Amino acid sequence: MIINTYDVIVVGSGMTGGWAAKEFTEKGLKTLVLERGRDVKHIEGYPSAFKAPWEFKHRMFDTLKEKEQYHIQSTKYNFNASSKQFFVNDKKHPYQNPKTKPFRWFRGYQTGGRSLLWGRGAYRLSDVEFGNNQRDGVGVDWPFRYKDLAPWYDYVERFIGVSGTIENIPQFPDGQFLPPFEMNPAEIAVKKRIESHYSSRKLIPNRVAHITQAKEGQFKGRSQCQSRNMCHAGCPYGAYFSSNSSTLPAAYDTGNMTIKSHAIVESIIYDEQKNKAVGVRVIDSNTHDTEEYFARVIFLCASTLSSTGLLLNSKTSRFSDGLANSSGVLGHYLMDHHKNIGGSGIVEGYEDRIDWGFRPAGLTIPQFRNLKEQEMDFLRGYGLWGGATRGGINSKQVGIGSDFKQKATTPGPWSMSLYGYGECLPYYDNKVELDSNHKDQWGLPQLKITAEFKENEMIMRKDMKAQVGEILEVAGLKDIQVTEGSHIPGDSVHEMGTARMGRDPKTSVLNSYNQCHDVPNLFVTDGSCMPSSGNKSPSLTYMALTARACDYATKQMKKGVI
C-alpha cells in the first residue's frame, strides 16, 4: 500500500479547507489536508485566551521591533499581543507590489488559517450580487443564481451557528438564525429615527457566526458566546466559528482525515495524457525536503492569492501560463472591498443605562443604492456597519467629596458610529503574478500584486461619505464628525476573484461547481472563484460554495467521471 495516496487532497485548513475536510471525510473518503503553517489545536493552542491586557509585557501595545517585523499585519485592527501568534511575520514572508500601488496582504499560516482572525460577519449574497455582472455588463455572469446556493447557505448556517434577525430585505437574504445580540437603548432610539425617515432603509443587528443560544448536543464541543469580545486571541468556548473548533474536529472524528503541517505545496502534478491533476509536490517548511502525494481529486482552499499562485506555478507544456489557464484570465480581476469612510456623533440621553459585557457584534444598514435600477452615477453599491457604545469614565476629572465620587464613577455619553464597505468592480489589470526575480526562502517565486481602486469606487466613496453624514443627522446625533481614510486594496481582507467562475471556459477558470473547465478533477473553492465582490463579507459564500462543490465532486467520483 502506498501511504502517499488518498481519495482527496485539500490544500489549506482555513475557512474553506476545513469545510472540504469535513464534507469529504464524512462521506467516507480518505482525505489529506496540507497546511503550510504550524499546527494549532483548539483550546490548547490559544495561550492568550484568558490573559488580561496588564498581563502582557507591554500592555498589548506593539513594540518598534514588532512594527518592523509585522509592518503589514500590524495595520489590521485586531493585531496585538494577544493575536500576533496567528499572523505571519512580514519580514519572513515578503511579497512584491509596485511602490505606487500598495497592497495589504493579511495572512495566518497555521491550522485554521484566518478563520481564527476573521470578523465573523456571515452574510448571504443575493440575486442583486449574482445578477449585477450580467445587468451592467462588467465582468462575466455568475453561473448560477441565489436559489441554487440557498440550500447550501442553510446547510452551512445550521452547522456553524449564525445569529441574526428575520428582516425580509431582498438584497440581504435571511437565513437559519440563532437569536441576535440585543441592541442597546441608544441603538434602538437611532433605529426608530432612521426607519421613520427612510422608507427603504433598515438598521438591523449584524449577522455574525456566533453561538448565542444552543440546545443540548446542537454544536458538538462548542458553547454559547460569553460576550468577552476577545475572539482574536482564540475562543476556548468555540463560540464563534473557526475551522479549529468546528469543521476540523468533525473531520477528525471520522477517522478519515490526515493533516500535515509545515507542508508548502510547491506545484500540482498534472498528467497530460489523462488530463488530470494526479497529485501535489510538497516542501517541508522546516527541513526543505520535498515529497509527493497523490489523489483522485484535489481541492485548492489555500486563500485567493496562495491558490492562484500555486496554479500559476504549476506550468506544463499544455498550460504554459499556469495550470487550467486556457482562458488566460488566471491571476486577473483581483478585487477587495474599499472602506475607511465613517462618521460618529453623540446620542443624547439614556444616561441611566449602562451596557454590560462586550458584545462581539454591531449593526448594519444593508445596501440601498442601485437596487432596482441604475439610479446613481456609479455602478453597484455599499453597505453601512456600526453601532452605539457608551463612553468610559473621564480619568482627568478633579474634585473632592461626594460630587466628585459621583462624576468619577459615571460613564460618558452614548455615541453612535457608521462606516461603509463598498463594492469593487472586476478589472483585468488588477492582478497577481509570479515574480521570478524575487524568491522566498524555499526558492519559490514571490507573488507580485498589482491592484488599485478606480474611478467607479472613487465616485461611490463620495456618496458613502455624504450618506453617512446625512443618516447621522437624521438620527438626531450631535457633534457629528465624518472622516475618510486610505483606500488600499487588501485592507478589508476580502481579496478575491483571480480564478473566477463563469459559464464560458474562454473567459473563466471554473464552472458553476468550482471545477476547473480545463482539468475536471481540480477544484478551487476559496475567494479565487468570485466573479464579483458584492459589498458584504464573502466568507459564508465561500463555505456554502465549498460544501456544494464537495457534494458535486463526490457524486462525480461515484459515477467514475473523475
Residue, then its C-alpha position, 0 to 999 in steps of 0.5 A: m500500500i502506498i501511504n502517499t495516496y488518498d481519495v482527496i487532497v485539500v490544500g489549506s485548513g482555513m475557512t474553506g479547507g476545513w469545510a472540504a475536510k469535513e464534507f469529504t471525510e464524512k462521506g467516507l473518503k480518505t482525505l489529506v489536508l496540507e497546511r503550510g503553517r504550524d499546527v494549532k489545536h483548539i483550546e490548547g493552542y490559544p495561550s492568550a485566551f484568558k490573559a488580561p491586557w496588564e498581563f502582557k509585557h507591554r500592555m498589548f501595545d506593539t513594540l518598534k521591533e514588532k512594527e518592523q517585523y509585522h509592518i503589514q499585519s500590524t495595520k489590521y485592527n485586531f493585531n496585538a499581543s494577544s493575536k500576533q501568534f496567528f499572523v505571519n511575520d512580514k519580514k519572513h514572508p515578503y511579497q512584491n507590489p509596485k511602490t505606487k500601488p500598495f497592497r495589504w496582504f493579511r495572512g495566518y499560516q497555521t491550522g485554521g488559517r484566518s478563520l481564527l482572525w476573521g470578523r465573523g460577519a456571515y452574510r448571504l449574497s443575493d440575486v442583486e450580487f449574482g445578477n449585477n455582472q450580467r445587468d451592467g455588463v462588467g465582468v462575466d455572469w455568475p453561473f448560477r443564481y441565489k436559489d441554487l446556493a440557498p440550500w447550501y447557505d442553510y446547510v452551512e448556517r445550521f452547522i456553524g451557528v449564525s445569529g441574526t434577525i428575520e428582516n425580509i430585505p431582498q438584497f440581504p437574504d435571511g437565513q437559519f438564525l440563532p437569536p441576535f445580540e440585543m441592541n442597546p437603548a441608544e441603538i434602538a432610539v437611532k433605529k426608530r429615527i432612521e426607519s421613520h425617515y427612510s422608507s427603504r432603509k433598515l438598521i438591523p443587528n449584524r449577522v455574525a457566526h456566533i453561538t448565542q443560544a444552543k440546545e443540548g448536543q446542537f454544536k458538538g464541543r462548542s458553547q454559547c458566546q460569553s460576550r468577552n469580545m476577545c475572539h482574536a486571541g482564540c475562543p476556548y468556548g468555540a463560540y464563534f466559528s473557526s475551522n479549529s473548533s468546528t469543521l476540523p474536529a468533525a473531520y477528525d472524528t471520522g477517522n478519515m482525515t490526515i493533516k500535515s503541517h509545515a507542508i508548502v505545496e510547491s506545484i500540482i502534478y498534472d498528467e497530460q495524457k489523462n488530463k488530470a491533476v494526479g497529485v501535489r509536490v510538497i516542501d517541508s517548511n522546516t527541513h526543505d525536503t520535498e515529497e509527493y502525494f497523490a489523489r483522485v481529486i484535489f481541492l485548492c482552499a489555500s486563500t485567493l492569492s496562495s491558490t492562484g499562485l500555486l496554479l500559476n506555478s504549476k506550468t506544463s507544456r499544455f498550460s504554459d501560463g499556469l495550470a487550467n489557464s486556457s482562458g488566460v484570465l488566471g491571476h486577473y480581476l483581483m478585487d477587495h472591498h474599499k472602506n475607511i469612510g465613517g462618521s460618529g456623533i453623540v446620542e443624547g440621553y439614556e444616561d441611566r443605562i449602562d451596557w454590560g459585557f462586550r458584545p462581539a457584534g454591531l449593526t448594519i444598514p444593508q445596501f440601498r443604492n442601485l437596487k432596482e435600477q441604475e439610479m446613481d452615477f456609479l455602478r453597484g453599491y455599499g453597505l453601512w456597519g456600526g453601532a452605539t457604545r457608551g463612553g468610559i469614565n473621564s480619568k482627568q476629572v478633579g474634585i473632592g467629596s461626594d460630587f466628585k465620587q459621583k462624576a468619577t464613577t459615571p460613564g460618558p455619553w452614548s455615541m453612535s458610529l457608521y462606516g461603509y464597505g463598498e463594492c469593487l468592480p472586476y478589472y483585468d489589470n488588477k492582478v497577481e503574478l509570479d515574480s521570478n526575480h524575487k524568491d522566498q526562502w524555499g526558492l519559490p517565486q514571490l507573488k507580485i500584486t498589482a491592484e488599485f481602486k478606480e474611478n467607479e469606487m472613487i465616485m461611490r466613496k463620495d456618496m458613502k461619505a455624504q450618506v453617512g453624514e446625512i443618516l447621522e443627522v437624521a438620527g438626531l446625533k450631535d457633534i457629528q464628525v465624518t472622516e475618510g481614510s486610505h483606500i488600499p486594496g487588501d485592507s478589508v481582507h476580502e481579496m478575491g476573484t483571480a480564478r473566477m467562475g463563469r459559464d464560458p471556459k474562454t473567459s473563466v477558470l471554473n464552472s458553476y461547481n468550482q471545477c476547473h473547465d480545463v482539468p475536471n478533477l481540480f477544484v478551487t473553492d476559496g475567494s479565487c472563484m468570485p466573479s464579483s465582490g458584492n459589498k458584504s463579507p464573502s466568507l459564508t459564500y465561500m463555505a456554502l460554495t465549498a460544501r456544494a462543490c464537495d457534494y458535486a465532486t463526490k457524486q462525480m467520483k461515484k459515477g467514475v467521471i473523475 
